[in-house]
């Protein structure tokens, strides 16, 4: 039986810079980020941003809370998490080191990608916390990177600690109200 090779595109950050619209590249494969997120998604994103921003400011951390910015994991993988917390200066027009936390809000179009592809990417990139918010089920899963470089689902929302003196507590249940 003959075997035919699968030929897939392999796009880079330089290609990404030329495109119009909203895109991500996962291991060389482009993924359109349209249509725009639903009003419910945007409402949740705003609440999560406000909760983390208030907590970070109250703790007087040097961390910053961002809504989607380019996270360049490699030359062939650029993603835009719904929320990022970064505790180091960003020197470039994109983030190219692991943020302290990323959050993704599930939608019908992103559910599988967020739970599988991005889960693996974020785990391999060494992001300490990954939050998955499910608006349909009104649930939040908090994964913490362990010493074996694998995520573990936490039973309760932790006190987030990213660096010496930066400890915050956030009541995430408030976002569903």
N, C-alpha and C positions, 0 to 999 in steps of 0.2 A: 504494500500500500504506500502510495506516495505521500509525502509530508510537505505541506506548503507553509512557508514561514509567514507569521503575522507581522505586518509592518504597521507600526503605530507612529503617530507624530511624536516629536520630542522637543517641545517648546521650552524656551528659557526666559529668564527675567528680561533680557533685552527685547525679546519678542513681545512680552507682556506690556512693556512700556509703550509699544506702538499701537496697541489695540484701543478701540473706543468701547465705552460701556463698562460694565462691571464683570470681572473675570477672576478666577483663581486658576492656578496650575498645580495639579497634583501629580508629581513624578512625571512631568513632561506632557501630561494630557490636560488640555484646557477645559474648564467647566464654566459655563455662563452663569452669572449670578442675577438672573432676571426671571420673573418680574421682581419689582421691588417688594420688600417684606410687607406682610399684611399689617393693618393698623394694630391688631392684637400683638403681633411680634414687636412692633415699634414701641408700644406701650410698655411691654415687659422689659425691653432693652433699656428704655428710659428709667424705669424703676430700679433695675439692677445697677445701672450706672450711678444713679443718685444714692442708693444704699452704700455701695462700695466707696464712692467719693466721700460721703459724709464720714464713714468709718476711718478711711485713710487720713483725712484731714484731722479728725478728732485724735488720732494716735500720733499726730505730728510726724508721720513717716515721710521719707523722701520719695516715696512711690507716687506714680501718676496712674490715673485711671483713664483708659482710652476706649472709645468706640471704634469701629473698624479702622485699622491701619494695616498697611502691608506688612506681613510677617514672612520674611524670606528665610525659609528653612534650608534651602539649597538653591543652586542656580536653576533647578528644574521644578521647584516646589515653592509657590507663593500663595499664601492663604490670607483671608481677612476675617479673623474671629469676630464674633459679635461684641465681645468685651475683652480687654486685656488689662492687666496690671503689670507695670514695669517699674522696677526699683533701681535702675541704673540709667544714666543719661543715654539718650538715643542720638548718635552722632551723624546718622545718615538720613535719607528721606524715607527709609523703611527700617524695620526692626530686624536685626540679623542674629540675635541671641535669644535664648529662652526667656520669655516673660515669667513673672512669678505665678500668674494665673491666666487662664483663658476660659471663656464661657461661650457656649453655642446654644442658641435657642432653636429647637427643632421646628421644622416645617415639613409639609408633605414632600417638597422638592429636595430637602437636605437631610432628612431623617437618617437614611442609610449611610450617606457619606459622613455625617457628623458622628455617628455611633461606631463606625468601622474604620474608614480611611483616615479621618482626622484623629480619631482616638489613637490609632497606631502611630501616626505622624507625631502627635504631641508627646506621646510616651517616649518614642525614640529620640526626640529633640530634647528631652529632659525638662519639660515644663512641670513644676512641682504640683500644681493643682489644675484639674480640668472639671469644669461644671457643665452639666448637660441639663438644660431646662426644657421640659415638655409641657407646652401650653395646653394641649388636649387633656392630658392626665393631671395637670397641675402638680407635677413632681419635679424635684431637683435632685440630681445625682451628683455627689461630690466625690471625685476620684483624687487620691493623693499618691504621688510617686513614692515608692518605697526604696529601701536600700538595694534591692535587687533590680532596680530600674524598671519596675512594673507598676502599673496603677492598681490601687486597691480601692474598692468602693467603701466609703466611710458610712457608718450607721447613723451618725448625727453630724450636723454642721460643726466643723472644728473652729477652734481659735486659729485663724490663719497667721502664720509666722513666716516671714520671708527673710529677714535679716535681723541682726542684733537690735533689739529695741523697737522692732516693728511688729506688733501683735495687734490684730483686729478681730472683732467679733461682729458678725452681721446676722440679723434675723431675716433669713431669706424667705420665710413663709409670708412675710408682708407683701411680697410682689403679687400674690394671687388675689389680694383685696382690691 
